[in-house]
Amino acid sequence: MKQKKEVPYWISLILLLAAVASCIFGLYSGEAKIVYGKAVKICMECIGIG
């Protein structure tokens, strides 16, 4: 059986920080409102209301 290579702690930390920074940037630039609006329209179309 092959052993899995363990990812170094610092790589996981860098990826986590990059993800959090991207989320914060998206919230401050107003993307959440746009994404929510599109999600509502798609859901309305899926169930046949819109």
CHARMM-style PDB file with segment names, atoms N, HN, CA, C and O in Angstrom:
ATOM      1  N   MET     1       0.839  -1.172   0.000  1.00  0.00      PROA
ATOM      2  CA  MET     1       0.000   0.000   0.000  1.00  0.00      PROA
ATOM      3  C   MET     1       0.888   1.241   0.000  1.00  0.00      PROA
ATOM      4  O   MET     1       1.861   1.321   0.750  1.00  0.00      PROA
ATOM      5  N   LYS     2       0.548   2.193  -0.837  1.00  0.00      PROA
ATOM      6  HN  LYS     2      -0.242   2.128  -1.447  1.00  0.00      PROA
ATOM      7  CA  LYS     2       1.342   3.416  -0.909  1.00  0.00      PROA
ATOM      8  C   LYS     2       1.010   4.352   0.243  1.00  0.00      PROA
ATOM      9  O   LYS     2      -0.142   4.474   0.661  1.00  0.00      PROA
ATOM     10  N   GLN     3       2.038   5.001   0.738  1.00  0.00      PROA
ATOM     11  HN  GLN     3       2.973   4.903   0.399  1.00  0.00      PROA
ATOM     12  CA  GLN     3       1.814   5.993   1.785  1.00  0.00      PROA
ATOM     13  C   GLN     3       1.570   7.348   1.122  1.00  0.00      PROA
ATOM     14  O   GLN     3       2.215   7.696   0.133  1.00  0.00      PROA
ATOM     15  N   LYS     4       0.644   8.092   1.677  1.00  0.00      PROA
ATOM     16  HN  LYS     4       0.120   7.809   2.481  1.00  0.00      PROA
ATOM     17  CA  LYS     4       0.367   9.425   1.159  1.00  0.00      PROA
ATOM     18  C   LYS     4       1.432  10.385   1.653  1.00  0.00      PROA
ATOM     19  O   LYS     4       1.885  10.307   2.795  1.00  0.00      PROA
ATOM     20  N   LYS     5       1.827  11.307   0.756  1.00  0.00      PROA
ATOM     21  HN  LYS     5       1.458  11.371  -0.172  1.00  0.00      PROA
ATOM     22  CA  LYS     5       2.747  12.352   1.184  1.00  0.00      PROA
ATOM     23  C   LYS     5       1.959  13.387   1.961  1.00  0.00      PROA
ATOM     24  O   LYS     5       0.879  13.803   1.540  1.00  0.00      PROA
ATOM     25  N   GLU     6       2.489  13.793   3.073  1.00  0.00      PROA
ATOM     26  HN  GLU     6       3.366  13.455   3.415  1.00  0.00      PROA
ATOM     27  CA  GLU     6       1.815  14.785   3.895  1.00  0.00      PROA
ATOM     28  C   GLU     6       2.186  16.179   3.405  1.00  0.00      PROA
ATOM     29  O   GLU     6       3.362  16.474   3.194  1.00  0.00      PROA
ATOM     30  N   VAL     7       1.199  17.023   3.227  1.00  0.00      PROA
ATOM     31  HN  VAL     7       0.243  16.783   3.399  1.00  0.00      PROA
ATOM     32  CA  VAL     7       1.423  18.391   2.774  1.00  0.00      PROA
ATOM     33  C   VAL     7       1.998  19.204   3.928  1.00  0.00      PROA
ATOM     34  O   VAL     7       1.493  19.141   5.048  1.00  0.00      PROA
ATOM     35  N   PRO     8       3.054  19.967   3.655  1.00  0.00      PROA
ATOM     36  CA  PRO     8       3.623  20.801   4.727  1.00  0.00      PROA
ATOM     37  C   PRO     8       2.596  21.796   5.268  1.00  0.00      PROA
ATOM     38  O   PRO     8       1.732  22.280   4.536  1.00  0.00      PROA
ATOM     39  N   TYR     9       2.707  22.084   6.538  1.00  0.00      PROA
ATOM     40  HN  TYR     9       3.409  21.691   7.133  1.00  0.00      PROA
ATOM     41  CA  TYR     9       1.769  22.962   7.225  1.00  0.00      PROA
ATOM     42  C   TYR     9       1.714  24.334   6.586  1.00  0.00      PROA
ATOM     43  O   TYR     9       0.634  24.910   6.453  1.00  0.00      PROA
ATOM     44  N   TRP    10       2.858  24.869   6.187  1.00  0.00      PROA
ATOM     45  HN  TRP    10       3.735  24.401   6.294  1.00  0.00      PROA
ATOM     46  CA  TRP    10       2.899  26.240   5.669  1.00  0.00      PROA
ATOM     47  C   TRP    10       2.191  26.366   4.322  1.00  0.00      PROA
ATOM     48  O   TRP    10       1.661  27.432   4.006  1.00  0.00      PROA
ATOM     49  N   ILE    11       2.172  25.308   3.529  1.00  0.00      PROA
ATOM     50  HN  ILE    11       2.603  24.443   3.785  1.00  0.00      PROA
ATOM     51  CA  ILE    11       1.447  25.368   2.249  1.00  0.00      PROA
ATOM     52  C   ILE    11      -0.058  25.443   2.515  1.00  0.00      PROA
ATOM     53  O   ILE    11      -0.771  26.207   1.864  1.00  0.00      PROA
ATOM     54  N   SER    12      -0.529  24.661   3.457  1.00  0.00      PROA
ATOM     55  HN  SER    12       0.050  24.040   3.986  1.00  0.00      PROA
ATOM     56  CA  SER    12      -1.950  24.714   3.814  1.00  0.00      PROA
ATOM     57  C   SER    12      -2.326  26.082   4.351  1.00  0.00      PROA
ATOM     58  O   SER    12      -3.398  26.602   4.045  1.00  0.00      PROA
ATOM     59  N   LEU    13      -1.452  26.661   5.146  1.00  0.00      PROA
ATOM     60  HN  LEU    13      -0.581  26.238   5.395  1.00  0.00      PROA
ATOM     61  CA  LEU    13      -1.719  27.979   5.708  1.00  0.00      PROA
ATOM     62  C   LEU    13      -1.769  29.051   4.621  1.00  0.00      PROA
ATOM     63  O   LEU    13      -2.640  29.920   4.650  1.00  0.00      PROA
ATOM     64  N   ILE    14      -0.854  28.996   3.674  1.00  0.00      PROA
ATOM     65  HN  ILE    14      -0.146  28.290   3.650  1.00  0.00      PROA
ATOM     66  CA  ILE    14      -0.849  29.968   2.576  1.00  0.00      PROA
ATOM     67  C   ILE    14      -2.124  29.852   1.744  1.00  0.00      PROA
ATOM     68  O   ILE    14      -2.723  30.864   1.381  1.00  0.00      PROA
ATOM     69  N   LEU    15      -2.540  28.622   1.442  1.00  0.00      PROA
ATOM     70  HN  LEU    15      -2.053  27.800   1.738  1.00  0.00      PROA
ATOM     71  CA  LEU    15      -3.769  28.431   0.665  1.00  0.00      PROA
ATOM     72  C   LEU    15      -5.000  28.914   1.416  1.00  0.00      PROA
ATOM     73  O   LEU    15      -5.907  29.496   0.821  1.00  0.00      PROA
ATOM     74  N   LEU    16      -5.034  28.673   2.717  1.00  0.00      PROA
ATOM     75  HN  LEU    16      -4.297  28.199   3.200  1.00  0.00      PROA
ATOM     76  CA  LEU    16      -6.146  29.139   3.531  1.00  0.00      PROA
ATOM     77  C   LEU    16      -6.203  30.664   3.551  1.00  0.00      PROA
ATOM     78  O   LEU    16      -7.277  31.247   3.404  1.00  0.00      PROA
ATOM     79  N   LEU    17      -5.063  31.306   3.730  1.00  0.00      PROA
ATOM     80  HN  LEU    17      -4.190  30.832   3.850  1.00  0.00      PROA
ATOM     81  CA  LEU    17      -5.016  32.772   3.740  1.00  0.00      PROA
ATOM     82  C   LEU    17      -5.417  33.357   2.382  1.00  0.00      PROA
ATOM     83  O   LEU    17      -6.093  34.384   2.326  1.00  0.00      PROA
ATOM     84  N   ALA    18      -5.005  32.713   1.299  1.00  0.00      PROA
ATOM     85  HN  ALA    18      -4.456  31.879   1.345  1.00  0.00      PROA
ATOM     86  CA  ALA    18      -5.381  33.181  -0.036  1.00  0.00      PROA
ATOM     87  C   ALA    18      -6.893  33.063  -0.250  1.00  0.00      PROA
ATOM     88  O   ALA    18      -7.509  33.945  -0.847  1.00  0.00      PROA
ATOM     89  N   ALA    19      -7.484  31.975   0.238  1.00  0.00      PROA
ATOM     90  HN  ALA    19      -6.983  31.258   0.724  1.00  0.00      PROA
ATOM     91  CA  ALA    19      -8.935  31.788   0.104  1.00  0.00      PROA
ATOM     92  C   ALA    19      -9.702  32.829   0.902  1.00  0.00      PROA
ATOM     93  O   ALA    19     -10.685  33.390   0.419  1.00  0.00      PROA
ATOM     94  N   VAL    20      -9.249  33.087   2.129  1.00  0.00      PROA
ATOM     95  HN  VAL    20      -8.450  32.631   2.521  1.00  0.00      PROA
ATOM     96  CA  VAL    20      -9.913  34.085   2.972  1.00  0.00      PROA
ATOM     97  C   VAL    20      -9.780  35.472   2.352  1.00  0.00      PROA
ATOM     98  O   VAL    20     -10.740  36.242   2.336  1.00  0.00      PROA
ATOM     99  N   ALA    21      -8.586  35.794   1.840  1.00  0.00      PROA
ATOM    100  HN  ALA    21      -7.806  35.168   1.853  1.00  0.00      PROA
ATOM    101  CA  ALA    21      -8.371  37.098   1.206  1.00  0.00      PROA
ATOM    102  C   ALA    21      -9.264  37.258  -0.024  1.00  0.00      PROA
ATOM    103  O   ALA    21      -9.800  38.341  -0.260  1.00  0.00      PROA
ATOM    104  N   SER    22      -9.427  36.201  -0.802  1.00  0.00      PROA
ATOM    105  HN  SER    22      -8.991  35.321  -0.610  1.00  0.00      PROA
ATOM    106  CA  SER    22     -10.292  36.259  -1.982  1.00  0.00      PROA
ATOM    107  C   SER    22     -11.752  36.474  -1.596  1.00  0.00      PROA
ATOM    108  O   SER    22     -12.466  37.231  -2.254  1.00  0.00      PROA
ATOM    109  N   CYS    23     -12.192  35.813  -0.539  1.00  0.00      PROA
ATOM    110  HN  CYS    23     -11.612  35.198  -0.004  1.00  0.00      PROA
ATOM    111  CA  CYS    23     -13.572  35.994  -0.064  1.00  0.00      PROA
ATOM    112  C   CYS    23     -13.802  37.424   0.411  1.00  0.00      PROA
ATOM    113  O   CYS    23     -14.830  38.027   0.102  1.00  0.00      PROA
ATOM    114  N   ILE    24     -12.856  37.961   1.154  1.00  0.00      PROA
ATOM    115  HN  ILE    24     -12.021  37.471   1.405  1.00  0.00      PROA
ATOM    116  CA  ILE    24     -12.990  39.328   1.659  1.00  0.00      PROA
ATOM    117  C   ILE    24     -13.000  40.321   0.498  1.00  0.00      PROA
ATOM    118  O   ILE    24     -13.799  41.258   0.489  1.00  0.00      PROA
ATOM    119  N   PHE    25     -12.121  40.120  -0.474  1.00  0.00      PROA
ATOM    120  HN  PHE    25     -11.472  39.359  -0.466  1.00  0.00      PROA
ATOM    121  CA  PHE    25     -12.088  41.010  -1.640  1.00  0.00      PROA
ATOM    122  C   PHE    25     -13.417  40.966  -2.393  1.00  0.00      PROA
ATOM    123  O   PHE    25     -13.938  42.002  -2.808  1.00  0.00      PROA
ATOM    124  N   GLY    26     -13.964  39.758  -2.566  1.00  0.00      PROA
ATOM    125  HN  GLY    26     -13.541  38.916  -2.229  1.00  0.00      PROA
ATOM    126  CA  GLY    26     -15.240  39.615  -3.258  1.00  0.00      PROA
ATOM    127  C   GLY    26     -16.384  40.298  -2.517  1.00  0.00      PROA
ATOM    128  O   GLY    26     -17.256  40.902  -3.141  1.00  0.00      PROA
ATOM    129  N   LEU    27     -16.384  40.207  -1.195  1.00  0.00      PROA
ATOM    130  HN  LEU    27     -15.676  39.716  -0.687  1.00  0.00      PROA
ATOM    131  CA  LEU    27     -17.436  40.858  -0.411  1.00  0.00      PROA
ATOM    132  C   LEU    27     -17.352  42.374  -0.519  1.00  0.00      PROA
ATOM    133  O   LEU    27     -18.374  43.042  -0.672  1.00  0.00      PROA
ATOM    134  N   TYR    28     -16.151  42.917  -0.441  1.00  0.00      PROA
ATOM    135  HN  TYR    28     -15.320  42.373  -0.317  1.00  0.00      PROA
ATOM    136  CA  TYR    28     -15.994  44.371  -0.506  1.00  0.00      PROA
ATOM    137  C   TYR    28     -16.226  44.938  -1.905  1.00  0.00      PROA
ATOM    138  O   TYR    28     -16.550  46.118  -2.045  1.00  0.00      PROA
ATOM    139  N   SER    29     -16.066  44.118  -2.934  1.00  0.00      PROA
ATOM    140  HN  SER    29     -15.803  43.160  -2.819  1.00  0.00      PROA
ATOM    141  CA  SER    29     -16.283  44.617  -4.287  1.00  0.00      PROA
ATOM    142  C   SER    29     -17.733  44.448  -4.742  1.00  0.00      PROA
ATOM    143  O   SER    29     -18.081  44.849  -5.853  1.00  0.00      PROA
ATOM    144  N   GLY    30     -18.580  43.859  -3.895  1.00  0.00      PROA
ATOM    145  HN  GLY    30     -18.298  43.533  -2.993  1.00  0.00      PROA
ATOM    146  CA  GLY    30     -20.007  43.753  -4.220  1.00  0.00      PROA
ATOM    147  C   GLY    30     -20.376  42.504  -4.998  1.00  0.00      PROA
ATOM    148  O   GLY    30     -21.488  42.416  -5.518  1.00  0.00      PROA
ATOM    149  N   GLU    31     -19.492  41.552  -5.090  1.00  0.00      PROA
ATOM    150  HN  GLU    31     -18.589  41.623  -4.667  1.00  0.00      PROA
ATOM    151  CA  GLU    31     -19.776  40.343  -5.857  1.00  0.00      PROA
ATOM    152  C   GLU    31     -20.843  39.465  -5.202  1.00  0.00      PROA
ATOM    153  O   GLU    31     -21.577  38.764  -5.899  1.00  0.00      PROA
ATOM    154  N   ALA    32     -20.935  39.494  -3.887  1.00  0.00      PROA
ATOM    155  HN  ALA    32     -20.339  40.063  -3.321  1.00  0.00      PROA
ATOM    156  CA  ALA    32     -21.909  38.639  -3.201  1.00  0.00      PROA
ATOM    157  C   ALA    32     -23.332  38.974  -3.636  1.00  0.00      PROA
ATOM    158  O   ALA    32     -24.153  38.075  -3.820  1.00  0.00      PROA
ATOM    159  N   LYS    33     -23.624  40.252  -3.800  1.00  0.00      PROA
ATOM    160  HN  LYS    33     -22.957  40.981  -3.651  1.00  0.00      PROA
ATOM    161  CA  LYS    33     -24.961  40.675  -4.221  1.00  0.00      PROA
ATOM    162  C   LYS    33     -25.263  40.181  -5.637  1.00  0.00      PROA
ATOM    163  O   LYS    33     -26.379  39.747  -5.923  1.00  0.00      PROA
ATOM    164  N   ILE    34     -24.282  40.249  -6.505  1.00  0.00      PROA
ATOM    165  HN  ILE    34     -23.375  40.602  -6.272  1.00  0.00      PROA
ATOM    166  CA  ILE    34     -24.461  39.806  -7.888  1.00  0.00      PROA
ATOM    167  C   ILE    34     -24.682  38.293  -7.943  1.00  0.00      PROA
ATOM    168  O   ILE    34     -25.583  37.819  -8.634  1.00  0.00      PROA
ATOM    169  N   VAL    35     -23.856  37.540  -7.214  1.00  0.00      PROA
ATOM    170  HN  VAL    35     -23.124  37.926  -6.653  1.00  0.00      PROA
ATOM    171  CA  VAL    35     -23.971  36.085  -7.207  1.00  0.00      PROA
ATOM    172  C   VAL    35     -25.307  35.660  -6.615  1.00  0.00      PROA
ATOM    173  O   VAL    35     -25.950  34.750  -7.138  1.00  0.00      PROA
ATOM    174  N   TYR    36     -25.733  36.302  -5.539  1.00  0.00      PROA
ATOM    175  HN  TYR    36     -25.211  37.042  -5.115  1.00  0.00      PROA
ATOM    176  CA  TYR    36     -27.021  35.975  -4.924  1.00  0.00      PROA
ATOM    177  C   TYR    36     -28.165  36.238  -5.905  1.00  0.00      PROA
ATOM    178  O   TYR    36     -29.089  35.433  -6.019  1.00  0.00      PROA
ATOM    179  N   GLY    37     -28.099  37.358  -6.605  1.00  0.00      PROA
ATOM    180  HN  GLY    37     -27.349  38.013  -6.513  1.00  0.00      PROA
ATOM    181  CA  GLY    37     -29.145  37.683  -7.580  1.00  0.00      PROA
ATOM    182  C   GLY    37     -29.237  36.640  -8.690  1.00  0.00      PROA
ATOM    183  O   GLY    37     -30.332  36.249  -9.094  1.00  0.00      PROA
ATOM    184  N   LYS    38     -28.087  36.195  -9.177  1.00  0.00      PROA
ATOM    185  HN  LYS    38     -27.197  36.513  -8.848  1.00  0.00      PROA
ATOM    186  CA  LYS    38     -28.078  35.170 -10.225  1.00  0.00      PROA
ATOM    187  C   LYS    38     -28.601  33.842  -9.693  1.00  0.00      PROA
ATOM    188  O   LYS    38     -29.320  33.133 -10.396  1.00  0.00      PROA
ATOM    189  N   ALA    39     -28.246  33.502  -8.457  1.00  0.00      PROA
ATOM    190  HN  ALA    39     -27.661  34.078  -7.886  1.00  0.00      PROA
ATOM    191  CA  ALA    39     -28.706  32.241  -7.868  1.00  0.00      PROA
ATOM    192  C   ALA    39     -30.226  32.235  -7.725  1.00  0.00      PROA
ATOM    193  O   ALA    39     -30.869  31.217  -7.982  1.00  0.00      PROA
ATOM    194  N   VAL    40     -30.792  33.340  -7.326  1.00  0.00      PROA
ATOM    195  HN  VAL    40     -30.270  34.168  -7.117  1.00  0.00      PROA
ATOM    196  CA  VAL    40     -32.248  33.421  -7.174  1.00  0.00      PROA
ATOM    197  C   VAL    40     -32.926  33.248  -8.527  1.00  0.00      PROA
ATOM    198  O   VAL    40     -33.927  32.541  -8.633  1.00  0.00      PROA
ATOM    199  N   LYS    41     -32.386  33.891  -9.562  1.00  0.00      PROA
ATOM    200  HN  LYS    41     -31.573  34.466  -9.476  1.00  0.00      PROA
ATOM    201  CA  LYS    41     -32.984  33.768 -10.897  1.00  0.00      PROA
ATOM    202  C   LYS    41     -32.911  32.336 -11.405  1.00  0.00      PROA
ATOM    203  O   LYS    41     -33.878  31.830 -11.974  1.00  0.00      PROA
ATOM    204  N   ILE    42     -31.770  31.677 -11.206  1.00  0.00      PROA
ATOM    205  HN  ILE    42     -30.984  32.089 -10.744  1.00  0.00      PROA
ATOM    206  CA  ILE    42     -31.629  30.298 -11.667  1.00  0.00      PROA
ATOM    207  C   ILE    42     -32.597  29.392 -10.926  1.00  0.00      PROA
ATOM    208  O   ILE    42     -33.227  28.538 -11.550  1.00  0.00      PROA
ATOM    209  N   CYS    43     -32.734  29.549  -9.626  1.00  0.00      PROA
ATOM    210  HN  CYS    43     -32.222  30.242  -9.120  1.00  0.00      PROA
ATOM    211  CA  CYS    43     -33.642  28.707  -8.846  1.00  0.00      PROA
ATOM    212  C   CYS    43     -35.090  28.933  -9.259  1.00  0.00      PROA
ATOM    213  O   CYS    43     -35.871  27.984  -9.330  1.00  0.00      PROA
ATOM    214  N   MET    44     -35.449  30.173  -9.531  1.00  0.00      PROA
ATOM    215  HN  MET    44     -34.815  30.944  -9.474  1.00  0.00      PROA
ATOM    216  CA  MET    44     -36.811  30.460  -9.965  1.00  0.00      PROA
ATOM    217  C   MET    44     -37.102  29.788 -11.298  1.00  0.00      PROA
ATOM    218  O   MET    44     -38.204  29.281 -11.513  1.00  0.00      PROA
ATOM    219  N   GLU    45     -36.104  29.781 -12.211  1.00  0.00      PROA
ATOM    220  HN  GLU    45     -35.209  30.192 -12.037  1.00  0.00      PROA
ATOM    221  CA  GLU    45     -36.290  29.129 -13.509  1.00  0.00      PROA
ATOM    222  C   GLU    45     -36.381  27.627 -13.359  1.00  0.00      PROA
ATOM    223  O   GLU    45     -37.149  26.975 -14.065  1.00  0.00      PROA
ATOM    224  N   CYS    46     -35.600  27.071 -12.439  1.00  0.00      PROA
ATOM    225  HN  CYS    46     -34.976  27.601 -11.865  1.00  0.00      PROA
ATOM    226  CA  CYS    46     -35.585  25.612 -12.255  1.00  0.00      PROA
ATOM    227  C   CYS    46     -36.932  25.091 -11.777  1.00  0.00      PROA
ATOM    228  O   CYS    46     -37.372  24.028 -12.214  1.00  0.00      PROA
ATOM    229  N   ILE    47     -37.586  25.817 -10.895  1.00  0.00      PROA
ATOM    230  HN  ILE    47     -37.228  26.681 -10.540  1.00  0.00      PROA
ATOM    231  CA  ILE    47     -38.870  25.326 -10.387  1.00  0.00      PROA
ATOM    232  C   ILE    47     -40.038  25.866 -11.189  1.00  0.00      PROA
ATOM    233  O   ILE    47     -41.194  25.588 -10.871  1.00  0.00      PROA
ATOM    234  N   GLY    48     -39.742  26.640 -12.234  1.00  0.00      PROA
ATOM    235  HN  GLY    48     -38.802  26.865 -12.492  1.00  0.00      PROA
ATOM    236  CA  GLY    48     -40.771  27.062 -13.164  1.00  0.00      PROA
ATOM    237  C   GLY    48     -41.546  28.308 -12.772  1.00  0.00      PROA
ATOM    238  O   GLY    48     -42.615  28.559 -13.328  1.00  0.00      PROA
ATOM    239  N   ILE    49     -41.043  29.092 -11.837  1.00  0.00      PROA
ATOM    240  HN  ILE    49     -40.174  28.888 -11.385  1.00  0.00      PROA
ATOM    241  CA  ILE    49     -41.768  30.310 -11.443  1.00  0.00      PROA
ATOM    242  C   ILE    49     -41.352  31.476 -12.331  1.00  0.00      PROA
ATOM    243  O   ILE    49     -42.195  32.281 -12.727  1.00  0.00      PROA
ATOM    244  N   GLY    50     -40.058  31.578 -12.650  1.00  0.00      PROA
ATOM    245  HN  GLY    50     -39.374  30.924 -12.328  1.00  0.00      PROA
ATOM    246  CA  GLY    50     -39.538  32.738 -13.384  1.00  0.00      PROA
ATOM    247  C   GLY    50     -39.533  32.534 -14.799  1.00  0.00      PROA
ATOM    248  OT1 GLY    50     -39.123  33.420 -15.550  1.00  0.00      PROA
TER     249      GLY     50
END
